[in-house]
Amino acid sequence: MRYVGRVVEWNDDRGFGFVVPNGGQARVFLHVKSLVRGGRRPSDGVLVSYEIGLDERNRQRAVSVRFVRLAPLHKQERLRLPWRSAVALTAMCILIGGALVGRIPAVLGWMYGVFSLLAYVVYWNDKSAAREGRWRTQESALHLLDLFGGWPGGLLAQDVFRHKSSKSEFQWIYWGTVVANSAVAVWLVNVGMPDIGGFLHG
């Protein structure tokens, strides 16, 4: 099975570095001798495809490594806003606008804003941790943030950082949290939030 990832921490003098696969899995070791073709040497950020092999200590390493050539995008594709970002920004505009005109309780708008910002930062940190081989954030923690109203920020982060967006199992659960959160939010706006607001101001 072949994987696709980007080269990080490449040490050209010593001829080795690491590959971080797309999707957020753990990085693997890469040696210059694992390249299929000689001549060109890797550098940080280069996209490669590879297979997983084992070294003499049974540690995973990238083997049969090839450089990936990206096809140029058509003009329409270059100008198109990624749909995840479009959905996230639209949701935030509706929430902020609704809070400003009084259609959505201000406390609910603040909750979405705070949790979205927090989710964006946590997604970014998890992506950075994946690249650097640091301790990762559990997916359950990401889903919990999304469930409590951080899903617009999480969706934007998925697009900006290319994180978790191609992992189907994560996406199924993520969109489940979006549906659940949206259903609760609608119920609170129509039933619960006016009473809560009256209690707080009364």
Buried (B, 14 or more C-beta within 10 A) or exposed (E): EEBBBBBBBBEEEEBBBBBBBBBBEEBBBBBBEBBEEEEEEBEEEBBBBBBBBEEEEEEEBBBEBBBEEEEEEEEEEEEEEBEBBBBBBEBBEBBBEBBEEEEBBEEBBEBBBBBBEBBBBBBBBBBEBBBEBEEBBEBEEBBBBBBBBBBBBBBBBBBBBBBBBEBEEBEEBBEEBBEEBEEBBEEBBEEBBEEEBEEEEE
